Amino acid sequence: MKFVVSSASLLNHLQAISRVINSKNTLPILDCFLLDLKENTLSLTAADNETRFETWVEVTNADGNGRLAINAKNLLDPLRELPDQPLTFDINDETLEVYIYYHNGKYNFVGLKGDEYPQPKELKDSAMSLVLPADTFSEGINRTLFATADDELRPVMNGIYFDITADNIIFVASDGHKLVRMTSTAAKGEGRASFILPKKPATLLKGLLPKETQPVTIKFDENNAYITLANYTMVCRFVEGRYPNYNSVIPQNNPNSLTIDRLALLNALKRVAVFSNPASSLVKLQLSEDKMVVSAQDIDFLTAAEEVVPCAYQGTVMSIGFKAVFLIDILNNIPSADIRLELSDPSRAGIIVPTEKEEEEDLLMLLMPMMLND
């Protein structure tokens, strides 16, 4: 088979899907892209054992149909060095030898049989369908992905939980220390359903969704999903297992409430945390009516820091400890000028919410405290 394709367009699509490919694969063919030519459309696929990512580009002067697998490095590395120009692919269907001609040169190598490339699992007849705006899907992943875990013992925590109802979709992520719950009424399901989207496909989607203008369709059964974007289709396997009851860990009665400038607190934490004990990253927040004192110390090296941040606080005077890196993560992922911190006592989780709510979105973040030594 033979075809001509723009090098920039080919590179753009291959780079988007190449992140699926693992650095070490049990099947050598998973080191490859699958190319499938049908008339003037060239489908490009990359996969690992759990996730499959497909896109397509238009080609010209196509002659013949067929499929073959090409080593990803052989295709991507030279493409990155080529200026935009038409590339002519000439593939011998018998020997699978590939010749790629460009402006003043050519390179050639041998491909693998495309029929050996793993095929995606078909969805069961009981599969459900979900259509949601690309920006809602993007926000849901952006707000929660940072809070997912890397826990081999509890794999259910290593993904984003989608809790779907007929009224809304709730995106949840937690690593046992911090928890994020984002409720969106901009999308809803056909009925009650749920699944856990693994971290890897979520990270891939995070890069693509901001460029999408069309709604995204997710068709899924208990184990797998087909996620369809305008120019991409992803097939991924869910994390198996039952997600914990996330609502049960959110404290309901929090009489102590504090409103503070998000950036002022964030910057104070970044400065003060430098002086915390590296092993614990503990910072202490002392709360009183009109100020928060942020402090940290490392007794081993006799270093300490303290900074005062103005705030509006209603409640009893108290001190509470948090892990600085987790609190910084949370503040970095809240889209609001001011935040509200709600507390019951220093031993229970703190709830952090934006004071300005986004339309059709309800965001709540939770952080478990650390014990203070004094």
Disulfide bonds with the S-S distance in Angstrom:
none
